[in-house]
Amino acid sequence: MTEGIIVAKADGLLEITLDCPERGNGMEDAQILQLGDLLEAEHDKVRLIVLRANGPDFCTGRAKTGRIPLAGPEAMHLRNAHDAVFRVYGAVRKSRAPVISVVRGQSVGFGFALACVTDITIAAQSATFAINEFSHNIMPTIVMSSLVDRIPLKALMHLVWSGKVIDSRHAMTIGAVSDIAPDDELDAVANALIERLMKAPPSAMAAVKHYAHGATAIDIEKAVLFARNLHAVVNTAPDMRPGFKA
């Protein structure tokens, strides 16, 4: 396993902890590759995935990023190098298991995207978020691709162009954060939700995510039909019956 990521799996729960607090959990390419591998390999084998981080910050972005030299790599090489990042965002979206992020401190650039592309984002009251790619002369479209269906367009464009650092309350008002907890209660709030979800019927959990992501891409009539079909099918699953224990 790559250094800087701690993986724990037990009883259907996969917990992935970023563990490079000395650099704000800035992630190197090898760690991003491992994260994508983990999500792709485990998403249909567990009931829930939780992303956390050790230290004061969730993730301050990609490590060793900066302005590309004028005589730098050609376009296709750069595209292939960045595909690992796109793969992580896609793996979160495609994960059969719901993905929760538990966020404290700074989430910047890739860190902002990783924190907010998850299905649920629980943030500490003092957490902050920023997209600072313009400050490094880096095209911000990779980060934007993870947020374009999470944050209203005008808010997203303002964050990208201004580089503004926003607090968790602001992040919640634009849909980047699901819930906010006092700093000293963050883990307790997150763990209570995790415990609740681990007791929910797996069929319903998977169906809710499937519907939430699928319905946004179709018109309302098809979205209603989609809901009716899922409701009819999933309600017949054994784990939806009274008395079922996960």
C-alpha positions in Angstrom: 0.0 0.0 0.0 1.1 3.6 -0.7 2.4 5.6 2.3 0.1 8.4 3.3 -3.2 6.5 3.2 -4.6 4.3 5.9 -7.2 1.8 5.0 -9.5 0.0 7.4 -12.2 -2.4 6.3 -14.6 -4.2 8.7 -18.2 -5.4 8.7 -19.0 -3.7 5.4 -17.5 -0.4 6.3 -14.5 0.9 4.4 -12.7 3.8 6.0 -10.0 5.6 4.0 -7.8 8.1 6.0 -5.4 10.6 4.4 -2.3 10.5 6.5 0.2 13.2 5.5 -0.6 15.8 8.1 2.8 17.4 7.8 1.9 18.7 4.4 -1.8 19.3 5.0 -2.6 15.9 3.4 -1.6 17.2 0.0 -1.8 14.1 -2.2 1.0 12.9 -4.5 0.2 11.1 -7.8 0.8 7.7 -6.3 -1.7 8.3 -3.5 -4.3 9.6 -6.0 -3.8 6.4 -8.0 -4.2 4.2 -4.9 -7.3 6.1 -3.9 -8.8 5.4 -7.3 -7.8 1.8 -7.1 -9.4 1.4 -3.7 -12.7 3.0 -4.7 -13.0 1.0 -7.9 -12.1 -2.3 -6.2 -14.2 -2.0 -3.1 -17.3 0.1 -4.0 -19.5 -2.9 -4.6 -18.1 -5.0 -1.8 -18.9 -2.8 1.1 -22.0 -1.0 2.4 -20.4 2.4 3.1 -17.2 4.3 2.4 -15.9 7.1 4.6 -13.1 9.5 3.8 -11.3 11.1 6.7 -7.9 12.8 7.3 -5.4 12.9 10.1 -4.1 16.2 11.3 -5.7 19.7 11.3 -6.5 19.8 7.5 -8.6 17.5 5.2 -6.5 18.0 2.1 -4.7 21.1 0.8 -4.6 19.9 -2.8 -2.2 18.0 -5.0 1.3 17.8 -3.8 4.1 19.2 -6.0 1.8 21.2 -8.2 2.7 24.5 -9.8 3.1 26.4 -13.0 3.9 24.1 -16.0 7.2 25.2 -17.7 6.9 26.6 -21.2 8.9 23.7 -22.5 6.8 21.2 -20.5 5.1 18.0 -21.5 2.9 17.9 -24.5 -0.9 17.9 -24.3 -1.6 14.2 -24.5 1.0 13.4 -21.8 -0.6 15.9 -19.5 -4.1 14.6 -20.2 -3.0 11.1 -19.3 -1.3 12.3 -16.1 -4.4 14.1 -15.0 -6.7 11.1 -15.8 -6.0 9.7 -12.3 -7.7 12.6 -10.8 -10.8 12.4 -13.0 -10.9 8.7 -12.2 -11.2 9.4 -8.5 -14.1 11.8 -9.0 -15.8 9.3 -11.3 -15.2 6.4 -8.9 -17.0 8.4 -6.1 -19.9 9.1 -8.4 -20.1 5.5 -9.7 -19.6 3.9 -6.3 -22.5 1.5 -5.4 -21.8 2.2 -1.8 -22.5 5.7 -0.5 -19.4 7.8 0.1 -19.2 10.2 3.1 -16.4 12.7 3.7 -15.6 14.0 7.2 -13.9 17.4 6.8 -11.9 19.7 9.1 -9.5 22.4 8.5 -8.5 23.4 4.9 -9.9 21.8 1.7 -8.2 23.4 -1.2 -8.3 22.6 -4.9 -8.2 18.8 -5.3 -9.1 18.7 -1.6 -12.2 20.8 -2.1 -13.2 18.6 -5.0 -12.6 15.4 -3.0 -14.5 16.7 0.0 -17.5 17.8 -1.9 -17.9 15.2 -4.7 -18.9 12.7 -2.1 -22.6 11.9 -1.5 -22.5 13.5 2.0 -20.0 16.0 3.3 -19.9 16.7 7.0 -17.7 19.6 7.9 -16.4 21.1 11.1 -17.6 24.6 11.9 -14.1 26.0 11.4 -13.5 24.2 8.1 -12.6 26.3 5.0 -12.8 25.7 1.3 -11.0 27.3 -1.7 -10.2 26.7 -5.3 -6.8 28.3 -5.9 -5.8 26.9 -9.3 -5.7 30.3 -10.9 -3.1 31.4 -8.3 -0.8 28.7 -9.7 -1.6 29.3 -13.3 -3.3 25.9 -13.4 -6.5 25.3 -15.4 -9.3 24.7 -12.8 -11.5 22.6 -15.1 -10.5 19.3 -13.4 -11.8 20.6 -10.0 -14.8 22.2 -11.7 -15.8 18.8 -13.3 -16.3 17.4 -9.8 -18.4 20.3 -8.6 -20.5 21.3 -11.7 -23.4 19.1 -10.5 -22.9 20.0 -6.9 -22.7 23.8 -6.8 -24.7 26.4 -8.7 -22.8 27.6 -11.7 -22.5 31.3 -10.7 -21.2 30.3 -7.3 -18.7 27.9 -8.8 -17.4 30.4 -11.3 -17.0 33.0 -8.6 -15.0 30.6 -6.4 -12.8 29.7 -9.4 -12.1 33.2 -10.6 -11.8 34.8 -7.2 -9.9 32.1 -5.3 -12.0 33.2 -2.3 -11.7 31.1 0.9 -15.1 30.3 2.2 -16.2 28.9 5.6 -18.3 25.8 6.1 -21.5 27.9 6.5 -21.0 29.5 3.1 -20.1 26.1 1.6 -23.4 24.7 3.0 -25.5 27.5 1.5 -24.2 26.7 -2.0 -24.6 22.9 -1.6 -21.0 21.9 -1.2 -21.5 20.7 2.4 -24.4 18.6 3.8 -24.1 19.3 7.5 -21.9 21.3 9.9 -20.8 20.2 13.4 -18.9 22.0 16.2 -15.2 21.2 15.9 -15.1 19.1 19.0 -18.3 17.1 18.0 -17.4 16.4 14.3 -16.4 12.8 14.8 -19.4 12.1 17.0 -21.8 13.6 14.5 -20.2 11.7 11.7 -20.1 8.4 13.6 -23.8 8.7 14.5 -24.7 9.0 10.8 -22.4 6.2 9.9 -24.0 3.9 12.5 -27.5 4.8 11.2 -26.6 4.1 7.6 -24.9 0.8 8.4 -28.2 -0.3 9.8 -30.2 0.7 6.7 -31.3 -1.8 4.1 -28.5 -2.2 1.6 -31.0 -2.3 -1.3 -32.5 1.0 -0.4 -29.2 2.6 0.2 -28.0 1.6 -3.3 -31.3 2.6 -4.9 -31.3 6.1 -3.3 -27.8 6.8 -4.8 -28.7 5.3 -8.1 -31.8 7.5 -8.3 -30.2 10.7 -7.1 -27.5 10.6 -9.7 -29.6 9.2 -12.6 -32.7 11.5 -12.1 -30.7 14.7 -12.5 -29.8 13.9 -16.1 -33.4 13.3 -17.4 -36.6 15.3 -17.7 -39.1 15.3 -14.9 -41.5 12.8 -16.5 -38.8 10.3 -17.0 -37.5 11.0 -13.5 -40.9 10.2 -12.0 -41.1 7.0 -14.0 -37.6 6.1 -12.9 -38.6 6.6 -9.2 -41.8 4.4 -9.7 -39.8 1.6 -11.2 -37.1 1.7 -8.5 -39.7 1.8 -5.8 -41.5 -1.2 -7.1 -38.4 -3.3 -7.6 -36.4 -2.4 -4.5 -39.4 -2.8 -2.2 -39.5 -6.5 -3.0 -35.9 -7.1 -1.9 -35.6 -9.3 1.2 -33.7 -6.7 3.2 -36.7 -4.3 2.9 -38.9 -6.6 4.9 -39.8 -5.8 8.5 -37.4 -7.4 11.0 -34.5 -7.6 8.6 -31.1 -7.2 10.3 -28.0 -6.2 8.3 
